[in-house]
Amino acid sequence: MISDDKRLLAERWFGEYFTQGNLGVMEELTTEDFVYYSRNGENSRESMVDFMKWYQSVFHDDEWVLEDLIEQGNKLVVRYTGWMTYKGGWFDIPSENQRVKETGIMIFIFNGSKVKEMWCENSDAGILYDLGALEKNTHEVF
């Protein structure tokens, strides 16, 4: 069973932070020393705010489904699916108001009722493929 506070935080993360672009919610959901670990290294709460400013300028009309939630101790794992409309501004990819799909998994690590660390793996390459930035039929899909 998933605790209500962790489930609610995940719902707010996708609903308020992603869909609404509410930048202030980061202070409510994360610790002051929050770290997001990406393949490019460690990112602060402030860099997540900067990311959201960029994201909101590039993608619109988000819809998110939290497919699975798995809780273990102070960790919550969320497998998600999202759909959004691309409006341009990512590399030099032209916009044709393409609707794209993202899938991913986020791992939230809590300190009390707030997120101290977050890890995410997502399907950015799939989005680039959908937008035509990666040439079709150049690799096998399993």
PyMOL commands that place a pseudoatom at each C-alpha (Angstrom):
pseudoatom trace, name=CA, resn=MET, resi=1, chain=A, elem=C, hetatm=0, pos=[0.000, 0.000, 0.000]
pseudoatom trace, name=CA, resn=ILE, resi=2, chain=A, elem=C, hetatm=0, pos=[1.246, 3.487, -0.890]
pseudoatom trace, name=CA, resn=SER, resi=3, chain=A, elem=C, hetatm=0, pos=[1.147, 6.098, 1.849]
pseudoatom trace, name=CA, resn=ASP, resi=4, chain=A, elem=C, hetatm=0, pos=[-1.207, 8.974, 1.097]
pseudoatom trace, name=CA, resn=ASP, resi=5, chain=A, elem=C, hetatm=0, pos=[1.441, 11.680, 1.591]
pseudoatom trace, name=CA, resn=LYS, resi=6, chain=A, elem=C, hetatm=0, pos=[3.850, 10.136, -0.936]
pseudoatom trace, name=CA, resn=ARG, resi=7, chain=A, elem=C, hetatm=0, pos=[1.101, 9.490, -3.503]
pseudoatom trace, name=CA, resn=LEU, resi=8, chain=A, elem=C, hetatm=0, pos=[-0.167, 13.063, -3.096]
pseudoatom trace, name=CA, resn=LEU, resi=9, chain=A, elem=C, hetatm=0, pos=[3.341, 14.447, -3.583]
pseudoatom trace, name=CA, resn=ALA, resi=10, chain=A, elem=C, hetatm=0, pos=[3.747, 12.494, -6.844]
pseudoatom trace, name=CA, resn=GLU, resi=11, chain=A, elem=C, hetatm=0, pos=[0.359, 13.748, -8.044]
pseudoatom trace, name=CA, resn=ARG, resi=12, chain=A, elem=C, hetatm=0, pos=[1.341, 17.329, -7.221]
pseudoatom trace, name=CA, resn=TRP, resi=13, chain=A, elem=C, hetatm=0, pos=[4.725, 16.867, -8.966]
pseudoatom trace, name=CA, resn=PHE, resi=14, chain=A, elem=C, hetatm=0, pos=[3.041, 15.965, -12.235]
pseudoatom trace, name=CA, resn=GLY, resi=15, chain=A, elem=C, hetatm=0, pos=[-0.094, 18.091, -11.840]
pseudoatom trace, name=CA, resn=GLU, resi=16, chain=A, elem=C, hetatm=0, pos=[1.229, 21.334, -10.395]
pseudoatom trace, name=CA, resn=TYR, resi=17, chain=A, elem=C, hetatm=0, pos=[4.900, 21.322, -11.393]
pseudoatom trace, name=CA, resn=PHE, resi=18, chain=A, elem=C, hetatm=0, pos=[4.677, 19.809, -14.892]
pseudoatom trace, name=CA, resn=THR, resi=19, chain=A, elem=C, hetatm=0, pos=[1.154, 20.522, -16.120]
pseudoatom trace, name=CA, resn=GLN, resi=20, chain=A, elem=C, hetatm=0, pos=[0.623, 23.918, -14.498]
pseudoatom trace, name=CA, resn=GLY, resi=21, chain=A, elem=C, hetatm=0, pos=[4.274, 24.998, -14.451]
pseudoatom trace, name=CA, resn=ASN, resi=22, chain=A, elem=C, hetatm=0, pos=[3.915, 26.124, -10.829]
pseudoatom trace, name=CA, resn=LEU, resi=23, chain=A, elem=C, hetatm=0, pos=[7.539, 26.935, -9.948]
pseudoatom trace, name=CA, resn=GLY, resi=24, chain=A, elem=C, hetatm=0, pos=[6.783, 27.761, -6.312]
pseudoatom trace, name=CA, resn=VAL, resi=25, chain=A, elem=C, hetatm=0, pos=[5.639, 24.227, -5.629]
pseudoatom trace, name=CA, resn=MET, resi=26, chain=A, elem=C, hetatm=0, pos=[9.271, 23.056, -5.718]
pseudoatom trace, name=CA, resn=GLU, resi=27, chain=A, elem=C, hetatm=0, pos=[9.863, 24.707, -2.338]
pseudoatom trace, name=CA, resn=GLU, resi=28, chain=A, elem=C, hetatm=0, pos=[6.824, 22.906, -0.945]
pseudoatom trace, name=CA, resn=LEU, resi=29, chain=A, elem=C, hetatm=0, pos=[7.749, 19.482, -2.318]
pseudoatom trace, name=CA, resn=THR, resi=30, chain=A, elem=C, hetatm=0, pos=[11.545, 19.394, -1.922]
pseudoatom trace, name=CA, resn=THR, resi=31, chain=A, elem=C, hetatm=0, pos=[14.104, 19.953, 0.799]
pseudoatom trace, name=CA, resn=GLU, resi=32, chain=A, elem=C, hetatm=0, pos=[16.365, 22.988, 0.622]
pseudoatom trace, name=CA, resn=ASP, resi=33, chain=A, elem=C, hetatm=0, pos=[19.306, 20.744, -0.320]
pseudoatom trace, name=CA, resn=PHE, resi=34, chain=A, elem=C, hetatm=0, pos=[17.304, 18.765, -2.921]
pseudoatom trace, name=CA, resn=VAL, resi=35, chain=A, elem=C, hetatm=0, pos=[19.368, 17.060, -5.633]
pseudoatom trace, name=CA, resn=TYR, resi=36, chain=A, elem=C, hetatm=0, pos=[18.116, 15.695, -8.961]
pseudoatom trace, name=CA, resn=TYR, resi=37, chain=A, elem=C, hetatm=0, pos=[20.554, 13.163, -10.392]
pseudoatom trace, name=CA, resn=SER, resi=38, chain=A, elem=C, hetatm=0, pos=[20.676, 13.032, -14.172]
pseudoatom trace, name=CA, resn=ARG, resi=39, chain=A, elem=C, hetatm=0, pos=[23.149, 11.567, -16.599]
pseudoatom trace, name=CA, resn=ASN, resi=40, chain=A, elem=C, hetatm=0, pos=[24.728, 15.043, -16.659]
pseudoatom trace, name=CA, resn=GLY, resi=41, chain=A, elem=C, hetatm=0, pos=[25.387, 15.003, -12.928]
pseudoatom trace, name=CA, resn=GLU, resi=42, chain=A, elem=C, hetatm=0, pos=[23.752, 16.647, -9.958]
pseudoatom trace, name=CA, resn=ASN, resi=43, chain=A, elem=C, hetatm=0, pos=[21.111, 19.354, -10.343]
pseudoatom trace, name=CA, resn=SER, resi=44, chain=A, elem=C, hetatm=0, pos=[19.760, 21.687, -7.669]
pseudoatom trace, name=CA, resn=ARG, resi=45, chain=A, elem=C, hetatm=0, pos=[16.224, 22.825, -6.960]
pseudoatom trace, name=CA, resn=GLU, resi=46, chain=A, elem=C, hetatm=0, pos=[17.079, 26.082, -8.760]
pseudoatom trace, name=CA, resn=SER, resi=47, chain=A, elem=C, hetatm=0, pos=[18.154, 24.205, -11.897]
pseudoatom trace, name=CA, resn=MET, resi=48, chain=A, elem=C, hetatm=0, pos=[14.835, 22.308, -11.810]
pseudoatom trace, name=CA, resn=VAL, resi=49, chain=A, elem=C, hetatm=0, pos=[13.039, 25.674, -11.823]
pseudoatom trace, name=CA, resn=ASP, resi=50, chain=A, elem=C, hetatm=0, pos=[15.142, 26.745, -14.827]
pseudoatom trace, name=CA, resn=PHE, resi=51, chain=A, elem=C, hetatm=0, pos=[14.318, 23.447, -16.550]
pseudoatom trace, name=CA, resn=MET, resi=52, chain=A, elem=C, hetatm=0, pos=[10.596, 24.008, -16.026]
pseudoatom trace, name=CA, resn=LYS, resi=53, chain=A, elem=C, hetatm=0, pos=[10.779, 27.491, -17.545]
pseudoatom trace, name=CA, resn=TRP, resi=54, chain=A, elem=C, hetatm=0, pos=[12.324, 25.942, -20.651]
pseudoatom trace, name=CA, resn=TYR, resi=55, chain=A, elem=C, hetatm=0, pos=[9.925, 22.975, -20.657]
pseudoatom trace, name=CA, resn=GLN, resi=56, chain=A, elem=C, hetatm=0, pos=[6.839, 25.210, -20.456]
pseudoatom trace, name=CA, resn=SER, resi=57, chain=A, elem=C, hetatm=0, pos=[8.105, 27.233, -23.424]
pseudoatom trace, name=CA, resn=VAL, resi=58, chain=A, elem=C, hetatm=0, pos=[8.582, 24.091, -25.552]
pseudoatom trace, name=CA, resn=PHE, resi=59, chain=A, elem=C, hetatm=0, pos=[5.723, 21.759, -24.553]
pseudoatom trace, name=CA, resn=HIS, resi=60, chain=A, elem=C, hetatm=0, pos=[2.048, 22.499, -23.881]
pseudoatom trace, name=CA, resn=ASP, resi=61, chain=A, elem=C, hetatm=0, pos=[-1.188, 20.686, -23.088]
pseudoatom trace, name=CA, resn=ASP, resi=62, chain=A, elem=C, hetatm=0, pos=[0.428, 18.066, -20.854]
pseudoatom trace, name=CA, resn=GLU, resi=63, chain=A, elem=C, hetatm=0, pos=[-1.498, 15.014, -19.740]
pseudoatom trace, name=CA, resn=TRP, resi=64, chain=A, elem=C, hetatm=0, pos=[0.141, 12.619, -17.270]
pseudoatom trace, name=CA, resn=VAL, resi=65, chain=A, elem=C, hetatm=0, pos=[-0.854, 9.182, -16.052]
pseudoatom trace, name=CA, resn=LEU, resi=66, chain=A, elem=C, hetatm=0, pos=[0.872, 7.673, -13.031]
pseudoatom trace, name=CA, resn=GLU, resi=67, chain=A, elem=C, hetatm=0, pos=[0.915, 4.045, -14.141]
pseudoatom trace, name=CA, resn=ASP, resi=68, chain=A, elem=C, hetatm=0, pos=[2.585, 2.412, -11.135]
pseudoatom trace, name=CA, resn=LEU, resi=69, chain=A, elem=C, hetatm=0, pos=[3.642, 3.551, -7.693]
pseudoatom trace, name=CA, resn=ILE, resi=70, chain=A, elem=C, hetatm=0, pos=[5.945, 1.389, -5.591]
pseudoatom trace, name=CA, resn=GLU, resi=71, chain=A, elem=C, hetatm=0, pos=[6.930, 2.424, -2.078]
pseudoatom trace, name=CA, resn=GLN, resi=72, chain=A, elem=C, hetatm=0, pos=[9.775, 0.991, -0.061]
pseudoatom trace, name=CA, resn=GLY, resi=73, chain=A, elem=C, hetatm=0, pos=[10.883, 2.761, 3.095]
pseudoatom trace, name=CA, resn=ASN, resi=74, chain=A, elem=C, hetatm=0, pos=[11.679, 6.374, 2.231]
pseudoatom trace, name=CA, resn=LYS, resi=75, chain=A, elem=C, hetatm=0, pos=[11.529, 5.740, -1.556]
pseudoatom trace, name=CA, resn=LEU, resi=76, chain=A, elem=C, hetatm=0, pos=[8.662, 6.108, -3.998]
pseudoatom trace, name=CA, resn=VAL, resi=77, chain=A, elem=C, hetatm=0, pos=[9.057, 4.801, -7.543]
pseudoatom trace, name=CA, resn=VAL, resi=78, chain=A, elem=C, hetatm=0, pos=[6.667, 6.200, -10.155]
pseudoatom trace, name=CA, resn=ARG, resi=79, chain=A, elem=C, hetatm=0, pos=[6.297, 4.770, -13.657]
pseudoatom trace, name=CA, resn=TYR, resi=80, chain=A, elem=C, hetatm=0, pos=[4.538, 7.371, -15.770]
pseudoatom trace, name=CA, resn=THR, resi=81, chain=A, elem=C, hetatm=0, pos=[3.244, 8.143, -19.241]
pseudoatom trace, name=CA, resn=GLY, resi=82, chain=A, elem=C, hetatm=0, pos=[2.733, 11.638, -20.554]
pseudoatom trace, name=CA, resn=TRP, resi=83, chain=A, elem=C, hetatm=0, pos=[1.473, 13.276, -23.712]
pseudoatom trace, name=CA, resn=MET, resi=84, chain=A, elem=C, hetatm=0, pos=[2.297, 16.838, -24.698]
pseudoatom trace, name=CA, resn=THR, resi=85, chain=A, elem=C, hetatm=0, pos=[2.201, 19.124, -27.721]
pseudoatom trace, name=CA, resn=TYR, resi=86, chain=A, elem=C, hetatm=0, pos=[5.536, 20.319, -29.079]
pseudoatom trace, name=CA, resn=LYS, resi=87, chain=A, elem=C, hetatm=0, pos=[5.622, 24.059, -29.859]
pseudoatom trace, name=CA, resn=GLY, resi=88, chain=A, elem=C, hetatm=0, pos=[9.248, 24.416, -30.972]
pseudoatom trace, name=CA, resn=GLY, resi=89, chain=A, elem=C, hetatm=0, pos=[12.433, 25.456, -29.222]
pseudoatom trace, name=CA, resn=TRP, resi=90, chain=A, elem=C, hetatm=0, pos=[14.201, 22.126, -28.758]
pseudoatom trace, name=CA, resn=PHE, resi=91, chain=A, elem=C, hetatm=0, pos=[17.424, 22.121, -30.762]
pseudoatom trace, name=CA, resn=ASP, resi=92, chain=A, elem=C, hetatm=0, pos=[16.432, 23.218, -34.286]
pseudoatom trace, name=CA, resn=ILE, resi=93, chain=A, elem=C, hetatm=0, pos=[13.431, 20.912, -34.537]
pseudoatom trace, name=CA, resn=PRO, resi=94, chain=A, elem=C, hetatm=0, pos=[10.566, 22.693, -36.324]
pseudoatom trace, name=CA, resn=SER, resi=95, chain=A, elem=C, hetatm=0, pos=[7.160, 22.663, -34.709]
pseudoatom trace, name=CA, resn=GLU, resi=96, chain=A, elem=C, hetatm=0, pos=[4.079, 21.340, -36.408]
pseudoatom trace, name=CA, resn=ASN, resi=97, chain=A, elem=C, hetatm=0, pos=[2.169, 21.147, -33.115]
pseudoatom trace, name=CA, resn=GLN, resi=98, chain=A, elem=C, hetatm=0, pos=[3.127, 17.483, -32.884]
pseudoatom trace, name=CA, resn=ARG, resi=99, chain=A, elem=C, hetatm=0, pos=[1.598, 15.465, -30.064]
pseudoatom trace, name=CA, resn=VAL, resi=100, chain=A, elem=C, hetatm=0, pos=[4.352, 13.352, -28.498]
pseudoatom trace, name=CA, resn=LYS, resi=101, chain=A, elem=C, hetatm=0, pos=[4.476, 10.685, -25.830]
pseudoatom trace, name=CA, resn=GLU, resi=102, chain=A, elem=C, hetatm=0, pos=[6.980, 10.360, -22.995]
pseudoatom trace, name=CA, resn=THR, resi=103, chain=A, elem=C, hetatm=0, pos=[7.402, 7.403, -20.705]
pseudoatom trace, name=CA, resn=GLY, resi=104, chain=A, elem=C, hetatm=0, pos=[9.675, 7.191, -17.725]
pseudoatom trace, name=CA, resn=ILE, resi=105, chain=A, elem=C, hetatm=0, pos=[10.431, 6.179, -14.192]
pseudoatom trace, name=CA, resn=MET, resi=106, chain=A, elem=C, hetatm=0, pos=[11.148, 8.556, -11.315]
pseudoatom trace, name=CA, resn=ILE, resi=107, chain=A, elem=C, hetatm=0, pos=[12.555, 7.551, -7.965]
pseudoatom trace, name=CA, resn=PHE, resi=108, chain=A, elem=C, hetatm=0, pos=[11.810, 9.992, -5.159]
pseudoatom trace, name=CA, resn=ILE, resi=109, chain=A, elem=C, hetatm=0, pos=[13.829, 9.700, -1.948]
pseudoatom trace, name=CA, resn=PHE, resi=110, chain=A, elem=C, hetatm=0, pos=[12.153, 11.375, 0.994]
pseudoatom trace, name=CA, resn=ASN, resi=111, chain=A, elem=C, hetatm=0, pos=[13.495, 13.137, 4.047]
pseudoatom trace, name=CA, resn=GLY, resi=112, chain=A, elem=C, hetatm=0, pos=[10.407, 13.446, 6.195]
pseudoatom trace, name=CA, resn=SER, resi=113, chain=A, elem=C, hetatm=0, pos=[7.532, 14.676, 4.039]
pseudoatom trace, name=CA, resn=LYS, resi=114, chain=A, elem=C, hetatm=0, pos=[9.712, 16.276, 1.332]
pseudoatom trace, name=CA, resn=VAL, resi=115, chain=A, elem=C, hetatm=0, pos=[11.838, 14.947, -1.511]
pseudoatom trace, name=CA, resn=LYS, resi=116, chain=A, elem=C, hetatm=0, pos=[15.567, 15.128, -0.831]
pseudoatom trace, name=CA, resn=GLU, resi=117, chain=A, elem=C, hetatm=0, pos=[16.761, 13.280, -3.962]
pseudoatom trace, name=CA, resn=MET, resi=118, chain=A, elem=C, hetatm=0, pos=[15.222, 12.331, -7.292]
pseudoatom trace, name=CA, resn=TRP, resi=119, chain=A, elem=C, hetatm=0, pos=[16.376, 10.065, -10.093]
pseudoatom trace, name=CA, resn=CYS, resi=120, chain=A, elem=C, hetatm=0, pos=[14.670, 9.908, -13.491]
pseudoatom trace, name=CA, resn=GLU, resi=121, chain=A, elem=C, hetatm=0, pos=[14.994, 7.829, -16.638]
pseudoatom trace, name=CA, resn=ASN, resi=122, chain=A, elem=C, hetatm=0, pos=[12.786, 8.873, -19.539]
pseudoatom trace, name=CA, resn=SER, resi=123, chain=A, elem=C, hetatm=0, pos=[12.206, 8.456, -23.243]
pseudoatom trace, name=CA, resn=ASP, resi=124, chain=A, elem=C, hetatm=0, pos=[13.708, 11.679, -24.640]
pseudoatom trace, name=CA, resn=ALA, resi=125, chain=A, elem=C, hetatm=0, pos=[15.145, 9.722, -27.577]
pseudoatom trace, name=CA, resn=GLY, resi=126, chain=A, elem=C, hetatm=0, pos=[11.637, 8.482, -28.393]
pseudoatom trace, name=CA, resn=ILE, resi=127, chain=A, elem=C, hetatm=0, pos=[10.344, 12.048, -28.386]
pseudoatom trace, name=CA, resn=LEU, resi=128, chain=A, elem=C, hetatm=0, pos=[13.154, 13.141, -30.716]
pseudoatom trace, name=CA, resn=TYR, resi=129, chain=A, elem=C, hetatm=0, pos=[12.245, 10.232, -32.996]
pseudoatom trace, name=CA, resn=ASP, resi=130, chain=A, elem=C, hetatm=0, pos=[8.563, 11.255, -32.971]
pseudoatom trace, name=CA, resn=LEU, resi=131, chain=A, elem=C, hetatm=0, pos=[9.544, 14.825, -33.858]
pseudoatom trace, name=CA, resn=GLY, resi=132, chain=A, elem=C, hetatm=0, pos=[11.605, 13.644, -36.842]
pseudoatom trace, name=CA, resn=ALA, resi=133, chain=A, elem=C, hetatm=0, pos=[14.960, 14.666, -35.352]
pseudoatom trace, name=CA, resn=LEU, resi=134, chain=A, elem=C, hetatm=0, pos=[16.227, 11.072, -35.565]
pseudoatom trace, name=CA, resn=GLU, resi=135, chain=A, elem=C, hetatm=0, pos=[16.101, 9.426, -38.958]
pseudoatom trace, name=CA, resn=LYS, resi=136, chain=A, elem=C, hetatm=0, pos=[13.479, 6.703, -39.272]
pseudoatom trace, name=CA, resn=ASN, resi=137, chain=A, elem=C, hetatm=0, pos=[14.447, 3.092, -40.022]
pseudoatom trace, name=CA, resn=THR, resi=138, chain=A, elem=C, hetatm=0, pos=[18.045, 3.537, -38.902]
pseudoatom trace, name=CA, resn=HIS, resi=139, chain=A, elem=C, hetatm=0, pos=[17.809, 1.178, -35.942]
pseudoatom trace, name=CA, resn=GLU, resi=140, chain=A, elem=C, hetatm=0, pos=[15.803, -1.779, -34.747]
pseudoatom trace, name=CA, resn=VAL, resi=141, chain=A, elem=C, hetatm=0, pos=[13.180, -1.323, -32.088]
pseudoatom trace, name=CA, resn=PHE, resi=142, chain=A, elem=C, hetatm=0, pos=[12.671, -4.208, -29.701]
for i in range(1, 142): cmd.bond("trace and resi %d" % i, "trace and resi %d" % (i + 1))
show_as sticks, trace
zoom trace
